[in-house]
Amino acid sequence: MGRLLTLALLTVPVLGVGCGDDDGSDPGLDAGLDAGTARDSGPRADALFFDPADYVDPAAFEYDWTCTGEVAPDLTAPMAEPPVEDCSAGIWPDLEVAQICPTITDATRTDPDTGMPLPPADDRTLPTQIPVSESGSFLPTELPMSWPSTLRVVAWNMEYSSNLDAQLDTLTTDPELASADVYLLSEVDRCSARNGVRRAARMLAERVGGAYAYGIEFVELSIDRTVGGDTGQAIVSRRPLTGVGLLCHTAHNDWFAEDDEPRLGQRVVLYGEVPVGETHARVVALHLESKDAFGELRAVQVKELLDAAQAGACERPQVVAGDFNAWYPTTPELVLMRNAGFTDALDEVGDTGFTHSGSTRLDYVWTRGFTAREGAVLREVMTSDHFPIWVDLELTP
């Protein structure tokens, strides 16, 4: 019986799931759950006949956090004026090559709209850091001289902001979400057919009167489909947002070569600085690779994230949140976060159940230098295939 369950676990996940096609259900995971186990508990190590460590190179789990002390925050402000609300400028195919991450692929295509050979010529190597794709501020002109030592964070994979109007209403009216200081968002579309050709991050920032930064993960090519536009990560903050930037990852699935979802770009980490108490916290919005059964690609991405965390903050407070696409609790990317001194905030507040409509836990809020006081996954919100998360954090003395 155990051998049959192990086979089920090994066969299905290897196929992988698409960035927006993952329904969170894993027949292998289901097979590993006892028949009487409630489906509201998410994947648990004691319910699985599978451990990624049995199949992944042990080096994937190894990382040394070597820095000590604090790296001063980058207090360079984002652009003061947001771009125009409509999508008449600043989007594909008018984007310069340097505005998106290098597309690493052996495939070639032709853009049906422009006749451009794709991918564009690009001699940059990965990992690399690039400026954010869009930013701006709707903050009031007069701001407090000091900020609380607490921080309410919301993390949400918005499924391409394809239900944007309902999502904006939820984020600005739900009692837990509407009072957030910082929103760390993934799968946020900009000017795509999926979200009504609108700038979702800009719209949320304007609604809450905050600053924002948006970073392109993928340009969604309109090759044999009608999506267009781009998708990526966003940070929206009711506190001044500074030092924003994008980290382009190395390891990846070749999304450009996918027949059903051809894309330019690469997986990215979007980061910035917000004031908390007498310091600044580094906040990070991410979306790790989905087509990666055992976490080997995601482990590389997390190591690059940790390298950037050491170089940009070290022992300053940090929040790293988003869709980790980690199917199992012992995958290397999660082990790496724990071993680097980050704490699972949802575990601290006692809600480690599923975060995806497929009854799996894919989304995390990891902190360093904070203690989580309250928080939850809002499973009653049904406008995305992922559920929003909120946590109240307090600087650790």
N, C-alpha and C positions, 0 to 999 in steps of 0.2 A: 504493500500500500504506500509506504513512504517513498519507494522508488518511483511509483507512478505519479505521485504529487510533485516530486522533484522534477520529473520530466515535463510536467505541465508548466511548472514555473520557468523552466529553462527555455521552452520552445516559444511561448507567446511573447515575452518581453524582448527577445532578440530581434523581433521584427521591428520594434520601435514604433513611435507614434509621432504624428506631425505636430508642429508648433501650435496650430489651431485645430488640428484634427483629434487631439487626444481627448478622449471622453473620460479619462481617469479610471475606467474599469479595466481590470487586469484579470482575465480568467485564471492565470497562474496564481495571482494573489488570492482570488476567491477560493481556489482549490486548497490553498494553505490554511484557510480559516476553518475552524470546526463548524460543523453544521449548525450548532446552536449558538454560535458567536454573533453578537449584535454587529450590524454593519456601521455603527456610529462610532467605532473606536479607532478607525484608521488602521494602517499596517502596523503590526507589533512584532517585535523580534521573537516573542515566545509563541506566536501563532504561525510562524513560517518554517518550512522545511528547506530553507534556502539562505545562504549567506554569501554576499558578493565577494567576500574575502577568499572564498574557495576558488574563485574564477578570475580574479583581478590580480595583476602583478602587485606584490606587496609594496613596491615603490610608490604606487598611487596613493597610499595612505601616509606617506612620510612627508613631513614638512617641519622646518625649524623656525620658530618665531624668535628671532635673534635680537631685535631692536629693544632698546630701553629708553625711558624718558619720553618726552612729548615732542612731536614735530609741530612747529607753529602752523596754525591754519592759514590757508590762502584766503585773504579777505578781499580779493578782487571781485567787484560786484558784476553781476550779469548786466546785459544791456538794459537801460532804463525804460525804453519804450518798446512794447511788444510789437511784433509785425502786424500788418493789416489782418483783419479777421478773415477775409475771404482767402481763397486758394489761388489767387492770380499770380503769385510769385513765390520763389524760394522752394519749389518742389520739383520732382523729377518730371521731365528730363533736363531742366535748367540747372540742376545741382552740379557743382563742380566735383571732380573726382575726390578731392581732399575732404569733402563734406560727409562722405560715408566711408565706412571701413573697407579695406581692400577685400575684393572677392577672390578667394582662393579656389580655383577649379580648373579642371582640364577640359571642361565643356565650352562650347561656343554657341552663341545665338545671335539673332538679329532683332533689334527692337522694331516691332511692326509700326509704331507710331512715327519714329524718326529715321528708320533705316540704319541706325547706329550699330556697328559691330559690338557685341557684348561678350565678356565684361570689358569695361574700358581699360585701356593700358594703364598700369599702375605698378610702380616698382617699389612700393613700400613693403616692409616686412612686418610680421606680427610677432608678439603683441605690440601695439602702439597706442598712443593717446592722441586724441583729436578734439577740437572744440565741439561744444554742443551744437545741435542742429538748429535750435530755436530757444530763445529765452526772453524774459521780460518781467515787468513788475506792475502790479496793481495795488501795492502796499500803500497805505495812507502816507502823506508827507510827514506827519509827526508820529514818531515811534517812541516806545518806552526807552528810557535810559538804561534799564536793566531787564533781564528776562528770568523767569522762574527756573529753578533747578529740576523741574519736571518737564516731561515731553510726551504728548499723546501722539502716537504714530499709527497711521492706517496704511496697510499694505493690501494691494488687490491686483490680481490679473483680470483685466477688464474685457478679455476675449475680443480684442480689436475694437473696443468701444462701439460695438455694433448695436448696442441698445443705449446709445449715448444719452438721450433725453431722460430716460428712466434712471440711468446710472448717476447723472448729475443731480437729479432730484434726491436720490438716496444719499449721495455723499453730502448734500447740503441741508437735509432735513432729518435724517436719522440721528437721534440724540448722541449716540456714541461716535458716529462718523463726522457729523457736522462740526463738532468741537475739536477736531484734530489740529495739532500744530503743524504736522508734516504728513503729506500723502506720498507714499512710495509706490508707484504704479507701473505695471507692465502690460504688454500687448495693448498699447495706446496708439490708435491710428491717427494719422494726420492727412487730411485731404484725400481720403480713400472713398470708393463707392460704398464700402461697408458701413461707414459712419456718417453718411450723408455729405461727403466732401467737406468736412469741417475740421478745425484745429481743436481737438478734444482737450489737450493740456491747457491751452490758452483759455478755453471756455471755462474750465474749472477754476483756474487762477482768478479770472475776472469775477466769477460767482462768489468766491470766498474772500476776495480782496487780498490776494497773496502774490508772492513772486513764484516764478516757475522756470524750469529748464526741461527741455525735451531732447532726447537723443535718438537718432535713427538706428534701429537694429537692422531692418531689411527694407529695401525699396521693393515693393510688390509689383512685379512686372506684369503688364497687361498682355501677356502672351497666351493666347487661347483662353482668356478669362477676362473679367471686367473689373477686377479689384483696383488696380492702379494705386497711386499714393504711396505712403510708407507707414511702417509700424515700428514701435520702439518703446523705450522707457520714459517715464516722466517723474519729476519731483515738483510738488506744489507745496509751498510753505507760507504760513502766516507770519513767520519771522524772516528777517533778512536772509537771503540765500546767496552765498558767495562761493568762490572757488570751484565753480562747476566745470565738469569735463567728462569726457567719454574714454573708456578703455576698451579697445578692440581686442578680443580674445584670439588665441592661436588655434586651439582645437575646435573642430566644427564638423557638422554634417554638411555635405555639399548641397545646400538648398538651391543654388543656381541651376544645378543639373536636374532637379526634381521636375518631372513632367507636369504634376498637378499644382505645384507651388513654386514656380521659378522666381528667384529673388537675387538681388544684388545686396552685398553687405556681409555682415558677420555678427555673431553674438557680442553684446556689449554690456558693460557696467557703466551706469550713470551715477555720478557722485557729486556732492557739494558739502557746504558747511553751514550750520545753523547755530545761533547762540543759545546756550543752555547754562543758566547760572553765570559763573564767572569765566566760563570757557566756551569753546565752540566744539560741537560734535560733528563728526563726519558722518553723513547719511548716504546710503547707497541703495539704488534700485537695480535689481538684476532679473534676468530671465535666462536660466541655464539651458543647455542643449536638451532637447526632448528625445531625439533619435539616438539613444545611448543607453542600452539595456542595463549595463552594470555600473555605470558612472565613471568610466575611464576618461571620457572627454570632459565631463563635468569636473572631475578631479583636477585636470589641468587648468580649467577655467577658475576654479576656486584658488588654486595656488597662485595664479596671476592676480586674482583679486587680493589675496593676502599679501603678496609682494607690494601691491599698490597701497594697501592699508598700512603696512610698516613704513613705507617711504613717505606717505602723506599725513599720517596721524600717529602711528606707533601706539603709545599708551593713552592718547586722548580718547575720550568717549566716542564710541562708534555704534551705528545701527546699520545692519545689512539685512535687507528684506526683499522678498519676492518669490517667484516661482522657481524652486530648485529642481523641479521635475525628478525628484528623488523617490523612486518607487519603493525602496526598502530602507528601514531605519539604520541599517549598517553599511550603507553605500559609502564609498571613500570620501565624497564631497562633504557629507555630514560629519564623518569622523574627523576630517581635516579642520572643520570649523570648531568643533569641540576642543580638539587638541591645541588649537591656536588661542585658546582662552576666551572664545565666544560662548555665550549662554543662550540656550533656546528659551526665548521669552514666554512662548505659549506653554512650555513645560513648567516654567516658574509659576504661572497663574493657574495651571491645572486643566488646560484644554488642549490636549494633543490628539484630538479626533480628526476626522477627515476635513479637508479644505476644498475638495473638488466634488462635483456632482456625481462622479463615479465612485464615491466612497473611498477615496484614497487621500492621503496627506501628501501634498506636493509643495505647499507653501510654508515659509518659515520667516520669523523675525529673530535674527541673531543680534545680540548686544555685547558690548565690551565697555566696562566702566559704568554700566547702568544696572539697576535692579528693577525688575518688572513687578508692579504692585497690583494691577488689575488688567483684564483683557479677555477677549473671547473671539471666536469665529462666528460670524453672523450667518448661520446656515439658512435663515429664513429669506435671505436676499437672493432672488433667482434670476437676476438680469445678466449673469455671466455663468460660464461653466465652472468658475472658481468663486469661492465665497470671500467677502472682505474680512480682514482681520484688524482688530484695534488692540493696542496695548498702551497702558500708562507706565512710563518709565521715570525713574528718579536717579539722579547721579549717585553713584556709590561713594560714600565718604572715603 
